[in-house]
Amino acid sequence: MLALAGEPCTCARPLALVSAMEGRSDNMLHLPGPDGRDVAVHPIHVRSPLAARADIQQYQVVHDQQGLRVLVVLASGASAEACRAAVAQSLGESLAKLGVELPPIDVRVVDSIPREGGQAAKFKLVTSLLGGGPTGDASTAGSKLGAT
């Protein structure tokens, strides 16, 4: 949700000025760069290599002290070993393009991925258990199945 400012922009453009954005936002991952500085990784760089895969029905990426844990629910007839290898490779390539030090990537094939508790029962697609870093901690909801 956007909150519009009451005053016009100082640049003199006639467009509405946004004073705040509220509501759900994505979980930014914070990974070390080659120089040791923090690199903010937008979830699209994690989701894109996984969402394009026909052998994955659903997935979740969890960033923790051990690295990235990728849980995948396979599509019918998909090979677990081939999927594990391809996911680790494509996710690693996506992150390498951003100039981060690659964390360990642990791909696990599971039967299902639990949703959060509560009334909305959100499905976190990308989440970090390490805190929010400089941009704060929030979550992303969704899946290849269209769940939100």
C-alpha positions in Angstrom: 0.0 0.0 0.0 1.3 3.5 -0.8 0.9 6.6 1.2 0.8 9.7 -0.9 2.4 13.0 0.3 0.3 16.1 0.6 2.8 18.3 -1.1 4.1 18.2 -4.7 7.5 17.0 -5.6 10.3 19.6 -5.5 11.3 18.5 -9.0 8.1 20.2 -10.3 6.8 17.1 -12.0 3.0 16.8 -11.8 3.0 13.2 -10.6 1.9 12.2 -7.1 4.7 12.0 -4.5 4.9 8.8 -2.5 5.7 9.4 1.2 5.7 5.7 2.3 5.2 2.2 1.2 3.6 -0.2 3.6 2.6 -3.8 3.7 4.4 -6.9 2.5 7.9 -6.7 1.1 10.5 -9.3 0.0 13.1 -10.9 2.2 16.4 -9.5 1.0 19.3 -11.9 1.5 22.5 -10.4 2.6 25.5 -12.4 1.4 29.2 -11.5 1.7 31.0 -10.1 -1.4 34.5 -11.0 -2.3 35.8 -7.9 -0.4 33.9 -9.0 2.7 31.2 -6.3 2.4 27.5 -7.1 2.6 25.8 -7.6 -0.8 22.0 -7.3 -0.7 20.5 -9.9 -3.0 16.9 -9.3 -4.1 14.7 -12.4 -4.0 14.1 -12.2 -7.8 17.7 -13.5 -8.2 16.9 -16.5 -6.1 13.4 -17.1 -7.4 14.0 -16.8 -11.2 16.3 -19.8 -11.6 13.9 -22.0 -9.7 10.5 -20.8 -11.0 11.6 -21.5 -14.6 12.1 -25.2 -13.9 9.4 -27.6 -15.1 10.6 -30.4 -12.7 9.7 -28.3 -9.6 6.2 -28.0 -8.4 7.0 -25.9 -5.3 10.1 -24.6 -3.6 11.4 -22.6 -0.6 14.8 -21.0 0.0 15.9 -20.6 3.6 19.1 -18.6 4.4 20.7 -19.6 7.7 24.1 -20.0 9.3 24.9 -23.0 7.1 24.1 -21.2 3.8 21.1 -21.7 1.6 18.8 -24.6 2.1 16.5 -25.1 -0.9 13.5 -27.3 -0.3 11.8 -28.6 -3.5 8.6 -30.5 -4.2 9.1 -32.3 -7.5 6.7 -32.4 -10.3 5.3 -35.8 -11.2 8.0 -38.0 -12.8 10.9 -35.6 -12.1 14.3 -37.0 -11.2 15.4 -36.0 -7.7 19.2 -36.3 -8.5 19.0 -34.3 -11.7 16.8 -31.7 -10.0 19.2 -31.3 -7.1 22.2 -30.8 -9.3 20.5 -28.4 -11.7 19.0 -26.3 -8.9 22.4 -26.0 -7.1 24.1 -25.0 -10.4 21.5 -22.5 -11.6 21.1 -20.8 -8.3 24.9 -20.7 -7.9 25.3 -19.1 -11.4 22.6 -16.5 -10.6 24.3 -15.5 -7.3 27.8 -15.5 -8.9 26.6 -12.9 -11.5 25.9 -10.6 -8.5 29.4 -10.9 -7.3 28.7 -12.7 -4.0 30.8 -15.3 -2.3 28.8 -18.4 -2.9 27.4 -19.9 0.3 26.9 -23.7 0.5 23.7 -24.6 -1.3 21.9 -27.6 0.1 19.0 -28.8 -2.1 16.6 -31.2 -0.4 13.7 -33.0 -2.1 10.6 -33.0 0.2 7.0 -34.2 0.0 5.6 -30.9 1.1 6.6 -27.5 2.4 4.8 -26.3 5.5 3.0 -22.9 5.5 3.2 -20.5 8.4 0.6 -20.7 11.0 -2.2 -18.2 11.4 -5.3 -17.1 9.6 -3.6 -16.2 6.3 -1.3 -19.3 6.2 1.3 -17.6 4.1 3.9 -19.6 2.2 7.3 -18.0 2.5 9.2 -18.5 -0.8 12.4 -16.8 0.2 13.3 -16.2 3.9 16.3 -15.4 6.0 16.8 -16.6 9.5 19.8 -14.3 10.0 17.9 -11.1 10.5 17.1 -8.4 8.0 20.4 -6.7 7.5 20.4 -3.0 6.5 17.1 -3.2 4.8 15.0 -4.8 7.5 13.3 -8.2 7.7 10.2 -9.1 5.9 8.9 -12.0 3.9 7.7 -13.0 0.5 4.7 -15.2 -0.1 3.8 -17.3 -3.1 4.6 -20.5 -5.0 4.6 -21.9 -8.4 1.1 -23.2 -7.6 -0.2 -19.6 -7.2 -0.6 -19.8 -3.5 -0.3 -16.5 -1.6 
